Amino acid sequence: MRELGAILRFRRRKGEDGSDHRLWKSDVSGAFRNLPVSVYWQFKQVQRVRITVNGRHRWIYYVDRRLSLGGRCSPRIFCSVINCIMYCTKVRFALDYPLIFVDDAYGLDVSGLFLSVTHPVTGETRLVPLEQAKVLLGWTHVGMPWDWKKQEHHSSTLVILGHLVNSEEGTVTLPIDKKLQFAASVDSFLASRRPPLVEWQRIAGYAQWACYTLPFAKFALQPLYDKTRGKTKRSLGIPINTTVRRRLKWFVAELLAAEPLSFFDPALEEWTERDADLVIFTDACLVTEEFALPGLGFVAFDIIEGRRGFALPFFHRSPSPLGDIQLVEGLAVAAAIAWALVARPLARRIIIRTDSAPVVYAFDAGSGSSALRSLVWSSYQQLQRAKVDIRVKHIAGVTNKAADDLSRLDSAFLAFKERSTRRGYATSYKQWTLFTRTYNLPLRPSTRSLFLFAAFLQSKGYKTLPQFFTAVAYEWKPRIRNWDEIRSHPRVVDAIKGALKTNSSPTRRSPALIPAELNLFFTTTLSSPFSHDDLLALTIAVVGFGALMRLGELVEPEAPDDRDLRKYIKRSSARLVGIKEFHFHLPYHKADRSWRGSDVLILKENSIPDFNFVKLISLYLTSRDRLPRADSPFLFIRMDGSLPRREWFINRLRVFAPVCSGHSLRAGGATYLASIGTAPAFIQRMGRWSSNAFGIYLRDQPALSAAVSRLHLAALQR
């Protein structure tokens, strides 16, 4: 219905009066029964029927070879097929607005044209709107059955999905007979003290369908879902409590008295901050610095001609603990709504931004704790009476500047991590939120919940548990003062070790790039006419191999969020000393905790025997400085002036080293230096490894470890 309303609003904005508009709907005949199922699934659909012949009973077995109406996956399978058919029909016949819900296709024909369509079986021909004709022709082409009695169209009013749509007035409502039927069903449901689970599910689905035209009423259905959560026995009786009874009666009363919902209601349109009358930022904090008290507050901005006015701050400090952070964040939003309805009675569109995602979900879908849902329910009732449209949107904590100063206590801890690292933490942290929701545990970590979390990850087969706990620490350590005590508890530590031991497997490392592969890269590139991009790829491989560089330090990341111009090597920092030395400044690397960068040197003596690294780099610099975009500040640029990307380089490298990856350059260079007698301490310093990291690296790289062992053995023999 929302999409149909959007079409009507769009046509109205174009100045069309709707005289040529025609509503239509088409229904597939048989729906699910048109699709066959797998032979293996047919064994589950064998039906036994007893017949009597001459006084003797016989059993006959029928195999149902098609989708059943009661199957849980039947709608999903059918929707996949019908969506594919509708997409092909749209492309083949140039459909403008194809809409479909399961087996009911519908839409608004704006062409004013009709087309004759002949039924493929009966041969009966009728005139139907052009859009509907295209759908029927598409169904006929693929063999999807349909009957004329289920194909309807009208110039102004039509019942679609059980709701009466009026295209002239731009309204949709539930017909009065449908409202009365629903009211009777609710009365019948409430008359039973302990209806079975299946009846709860039916009335919830029925009510969800009925509130298509009553958006505010959907929050009244949440108690039904709360009562049935976690229950699976469909015949199990569930008592009706006072909350469910009161909410359903309120829902029926609102439904019977509701006016038709207008598609042109401003609340149904998408609007932004420029269209709002008021913008409010809210936040709350439970833990603060020693000199401050926990509290909540908001900052309001009047929108004048699309721009924010002066800030109006409001806050409340609490001398006692505030409790659940989600509830307190919701209370801040509810307080902002209550203030706006009194202080700004003429405001009709209000945007509220909060950095609490659960509160956004609560106001959007009615989810959350019982107390939070009650708060949301009360706020929406106030908004409904005042005829105010509200949007509660999420804002990142670092963007919410005023609130960030109060609630983000350890910003240095957050800024220390790279964007890609933070994104990885966010992905890993989803397992923590899934775990707490699954077992109904508090989101705030404790010794017990971390212990259970380790068992949860073990059961899912994860082998890298520390990364998940690091993600949880990244999120919660700034807020929990005794985090280190919780995380280092013996039960938690032992649980992690046990899970690692249970799910352990050999570490897979990238193979080192060997000199023969690098030489093949060199000879193939330079043996025939080559482009600047060919020379660039070879130079990156040589610099990574010769200076023990990480590939991420030489190329631009694929993800736009990970790109940082401050990290790229500058052309101005590069210099040659004949063909013996090449110097450049690396602005950033992992081991640099002073953020000053490092000077990197590549010597002719460190080259492989087949060619001189420095001479090749000199050739690249000459080619680079002749490019039209040579004024680029960066050292490594492509022919068009853009920066080389990781995927671009890897594809070229694997032509000559098929199993290598980005880390193979660094591993290959370190292994080669060890093989020619370079001291391990020099390799460590050249590769910018810390002591612990280099020890782990030696253990995980067999080729490098073997080369270093030979050096030690030779030294002992001398």
Helices and strands as residue ranges (DSSP letters): H 2-13, E 22-28, G 31-34, H 39-42, G 43-45, E 46-53, E 56-63, H 74-93, E 99-101, E 104-109, E 114-118, E 125-129, H 130-142, E 146-154, E 157-160, E 163-166, E 171-173, H 176-191, H 197-210, G 211-213, G 215-221, H 222-228, H 242-257, E 261-262, G 266-268, G 273-275, E 278-285, E 295-304, E 307-317, H 325-343, E 349-354, H 357-365, H 370-386, E 389-394, H 401-407, H 411-415, H 419-438, H 447-459, H 465-476, H 483-487, H 490-502, H 515-526, H 532-546, G 551-553, G 560-562, G 565-567, G 571-573, E 575-577, E 581-586, E 598-603, G 604-606, H 613-624, H 646-653, H 664-675, H 680-686, H 691-700, H 702-717
